[in-house]
């Protein structure tokens, strides 16, 4: 059996204008005690000082590779980074997220070494706010293989996979909000996933991140991925299509009403009703 120290782990960081957080992301990866980590930062053309932070880190001796050029979105940036990656194990960590400890990569590699038939390793995750405070916990997705078709139960920043997964399952770069769910759903159909109880990565919710600002475009993508996984007759798909139409209508109303209608009515009262109608299997 191979020694844990023999596997190179490639971590791709896609980002655009993340000056407030990219320093924390870089430091989180650089602090990993596991000795063989390749960090590739793929910037989409930041103009807010992000590149200055990255270059300062590089000048201070932090080993990372930087590519900065226009791209077609986050999934395209990740794909670009994966094509450059040389590790046997790969993942991506967004430019506003961090790992929860210095032992994360070593913990994951040890699982891959112990279970050579496993191609995907995932764990629990932590939701943090803009200041890094914990605001919630994402539990380990113990039933990911059966639940992933209905809901994105996999915590992206806590998920690593062998390079062979990317060779057989590519990201759909036409998607901008639901590409990770689509990717993991297809990957888990083809590859054995192993779930561990530890929290590994974070998801930062601070109002300006893509998921929070996606609006009807994000809901439309969730509906499309649901259609691919469950078919156009699935009640989950029909509910999400209806929500997409309602979100477009809300966007045409005065901005002062957006928060009330979207968060309290649409994703409060109406969503809870649809959630139970679909047997608690509805993507949020």
C-alpha positions in Angstrom: 0.0 0.0 0.0 1.3 3.5 -0.9 2.5 5.8 1.9 0.2 8.8 2.5 3.2 11.2 1.9 3.5 9.9 -1.7 0.3 11.5 -3.1 0.4 15.0 -4.5 -2.8 17.0 -3.7 -3.8 19.7 -6.2 -6.1 22.5 -4.9 -7.5 24.9 -7.4 -8.8 28.3 -6.3 -11.1 30.0 -8.8 -11.8 33.6 -7.9 -12.8 37.1 -9.1 -12.5 40.2 -7.0 -12.0 38.5 -3.6 -9.6 41.0 -2.0 -11.2 40.7 1.4 -10.8 36.9 1.7 -8.2 35.5 -0.7 -5.4 36.1 1.8 -7.2 33.8 4.3 -7.7 31.2 1.6 -4.1 31.2 0.6 -2.9 31.0 4.3 -5.3 28.2 5.0 -3.8 26.1 2.2 -0.2 27.0 3.0 -0.7 26.0 6.6 -1.6 22.4 5.8 0.8 20.1 7.5 0.6 17.5 4.7 3.9 18.0 2.8 2.8 17.6 -0.8 0.2 20.3 -1.9 0.0 22.0 -5.2 -2.0 25.3 -5.1 -3.2 26.7 -8.4 -5.0 30.1 -8.3 -7.2 30.9 -11.4 -8.2 34.5 -11.4 -10.8 35.8 -13.8 -9.4 39.3 -14.2 -9.7 40.9 -10.7 -9.5 44.7 -10.4 -10.0 45.2 -6.7 -6.6 44.5 -5.3 -6.9 40.7 -5.3 -3.9 40.2 -7.5 -1.8 42.4 -5.2 -2.6 40.2 -2.2 -1.8 37.0 -4.2 1.5 38.4 -5.5 2.5 39.6 -2.0 1.9 36.1 -0.7 4.1 34.7 -3.5 6.8 37.2 -2.8 6.8 36.0 0.8 7.6 32.5 -0.3 4.2 30.9 -0.3 4.2 28.3 -3.1 1.4 28.7 -5.6 0.8 29.1 -9.3 -1.2 32.1 -10.5 -3.1 32.3 -13.8 -5.0 35.6 -14.3 -7.0 36.0 -17.5 -10.6 36.4 -18.6 -12.7 33.2 -18.3 -16.3 32.1 -18.9 -17.2 31.8 -15.2 -16.3 29.8 -12.1 -16.7 26.4 -13.6 -14.5 27.4 -16.6 -11.9 28.6 -14.2 -12.0 25.3 -12.2 -11.7 23.3 -15.4 -8.7 25.4 -16.4 -7.1 24.7 -13.1 -7.8 21.0 -13.2 -6.1 20.8 -16.6 -3.0 22.3 -15.1 -3.1 20.2 -12.0 -0.6 17.3 -11.6 -1.8 15.8 -8.4 -3.2 12.3 -7.9 -5.9 13.9 -5.7 -7.7 17.1 -6.6 -10.3 19.6 -5.3 -11.2 23.2 -5.5 -11.4 25.8 -2.7 -13.1 29.1 -3.5 -11.4 32.4 -2.9 -13.6 33.2 0.1 -13.4 29.9 1.9 -10.9 28.2 4.2 -10.1 24.8 5.6 -11.0 24.3 9.3 -7.6 23.1 10.4 -4.1 22.4 9.4 -4.8 18.6 9.3 -7.5 18.6 6.6 -5.5 17.5 3.6 -3.6 14.9 5.6 -6.8 13.5 7.0 -8.3 13.1 3.5 -5.2 11.5 2.0 -5.1 9.0 4.8 -8.6 7.9 3.9 -7.7 7.5 0.2 -4.7 5.4 1.2 -6.8 3.2 3.6 -9.5 2.7 1.0 -7.9 2.3 -2.4 -11.3 1.6 -4.1 -12.7 5.0 -2.9 -12.5 7.8 -5.5 -14.3 10.6 -3.6 -14.0 11.6 0.0 -16.3 14.1 1.7 -17.1 15.2 5.2 -19.1 17.7 7.2 -18.7 21.5 6.7 -19.1 24.8 8.5 -21.0 27.8 7.4 -19.3 31.1 8.4 -20.1 34.7 8.0 -18.1 37.5 6.5 -16.0 37.8 9.7 -15.3 34.1 9.9 -17.8 33.4 12.7 -19.6 30.0 12.7 -23.2 30.4 11.8 -24.1 26.8 11.1 -22.9 23.3 10.5 -23.5 21.1 7.4 -23.7 17.5 8.7 -21.8 14.6 7.0 -23.8 13.4 4.0 -24.0 9.8 5.1 -26.6 8.9 2.4 -25.0 11.0 -0.4 -25.2 8.3 -3.0 -29.0 8.0 -2.7 -29.8 11.6 -1.9 -27.6 13.5 -4.4 -30.2 13.2 -7.2 -32.7 15.1 -5.1 -30.6 17.7 -3.3 -27.0 18.9 -3.2 -26.0 17.2 0.1 -22.3 17.3 -0.6 -20.4 20.1 1.0 -18.1 21.2 -1.8 -15.1 22.6 0.2 -15.1 19.4 2.2 -14.8 17.1 -0.9 -11.7 15.7 -2.5 -11.4 13.2 -5.4 -8.9 11.3 -7.3 -7.8 12.8 -10.6 -9.5 9.9 -12.5 -12.9 11.3 -11.5 -12.2 14.5 -13.4 -11.0 12.5 -16.3 -14.4 10.8 -16.6 -16.7 13.5 -15.3 -16.1 17.1 -16.4 -17.8 20.2 -15.1 -20.6 21.7 -17.2 -19.2 25.2 -17.9 -22.6 26.3 -19.2 -23.8 26.3 -15.5 -22.8 29.1 -13.2 -24.7 28.4 -9.9 -25.5 24.6 -9.9 -22.4 23.2 -11.6 -21.0 21.7 -8.4 -24.3 19.8 -7.7 -24.5 18.6 -11.3 -20.8 17.5 -11.2 -21.1 15.6 -7.9 -24.3 13.9 -8.9 -22.7 12.5 -12.1 -19.4 11.7 -10.3 -21.1 9.7 -7.5 -23.0 7.7 -10.1 -19.7 6.4 -11.5 -17.4 6.4 -8.5 -17.4 5.1 -4.9 -17.7 7.9 -2.3 -16.6 7.6 1.3 -18.0 9.9 4.0 -16.2 10.9 7.2 -17.6 12.7 10.2 -15.0 15.4 10.5 -15.7 19.0 9.3 -13.1 19.9 6.6 -14.0 23.1 4.8 -16.2 26.2 5.1 -18.8 28.1 3.1 -18.8 31.8 3.7 -22.2 33.5 3.5 -21.9 37.3 3.4 -24.5 38.6 1.0 -22.2 39.2 -2.0 -21.4 35.6 -2.8 -22.9 34.0 -5.9 -25.4 31.8 -4.2 -26.9 34.7 -2.2 -27.1 37.0 -5.3 -28.1 34.5 -7.9 -31.8 35.2 -7.9 -34.0 33.7 -10.7 -30.9 32.6 -12.7 -29.8 30.4 -9.9 -33.3 28.9 -9.4 -33.5 28.3 -13.1 -30.2 26.3 -13.0 -31.4 24.3 -10.0 -34.5 23.5 -12.0 -32.5 22.4 -15.0 -30.2 20.1 -13.0 -33.3 18.7 -11.3 -34.7 18.0 -14.7 -31.6 16.2 -15.8 -31.5 14.0 -12.6 -35.2 13.3 -12.1 -37.0 14.2 -15.4 -39.4 16.9 -16.4 -42.4 15.2 -14.7 -40.8 15.3 -11.2 -42.7 17.5 -8.8 -39.3 19.0 -7.6 -38.7 20.2 -11.2 -42.1 21.7 -11.6 -41.9 23.5 -8.2 -38.5 25.0 -9.1 -39.8 26.1 -12.5 -42.7 27.8 -10.8 -40.4 29.5 -8.4 -38.2 30.8 -11.3 -41.2 32.5 -12.8 -42.2 34.0 -9.5 -38.7 35.3 -8.9 -38.7 37.0 -12.3 -42.1 38.6 -11.4 -40.6 39.8 -8.0 -37.7 41.4 -9.8 -40.1 43.6 -11.8 -41.5 45.0 -8.7 -40.1 47.9 -6.7 -36.8 47.0 -5.1 -38.1 47.8 -1.6 -40.4 44.8 -1.9 -37.8 42.3 -3.1 -36.6 41.2 0.3 -40.1 40.8 1.8 -41.5 38.9 -1.2 -38.5 36.7 -2.0 -37.3 35.7 1.5 -40.5 35.8 3.6 -43.2 34.8 1.1 -41.5 32.9 -1.7 -38.7 31.1 0.3 -40.6 31.2 3.6 -44.3 30.3 3.4 -44.4 28.9 -0.2 -41.1 27.1 -0.1 -41.9 25.3 3.2 -45.2 24.1 1.7 -43.5 22.8 -1.5 -40.7 21.2 0.6 -43.2 19.0 2.4 -45.1 18.3 -0.8 -42.0 16.9 -2.4 -41.3 14.7 0.6 -38.5 17.0 1.9 -36.5 16.4 -1.3 -36.3 19.9 -2.7 -33.0 21.7 -3.6 -32.6 25.0 -1.8 
